[in-house]
Amino acid sequence: MTTNISNESHGSKYFPCSLSPSPKTTPIHAIWAEKIALVVEHHLDVIKCADWVIDLGPGGGDSGGHIFAEGSPEKIANNPTSFTGIYLKPLI
């Protein structure tokens, strides 16, 4: 993990870091609070290992922000409205 930008008064920490296997991928952003990590990631190998996934879309910016699916990676993979699920399904 690289820089630690933390908000100590609330007990949470923000870590720009990379869990992706390729150095060419963009870093993920993780927020740690207590024993919970909120991670923003597009790498399917990271998503398939998550306990819970919230799939937002359909696009970015003004076209995004809608919850299409949420649940385990298996539930996302079997959700026909999830763009992430389409690509995740062959990996599960």
Secondary structure, 3 states (H helix, E strand, C coil): CCCCEEEHHHCEEEEEECCCCCCCCCCEEEEEECCEEEEECCCHHHHCCCCCEEEEECCCHHHCCEEEEEECHHHHHCCCCCHHHHHHHHHC
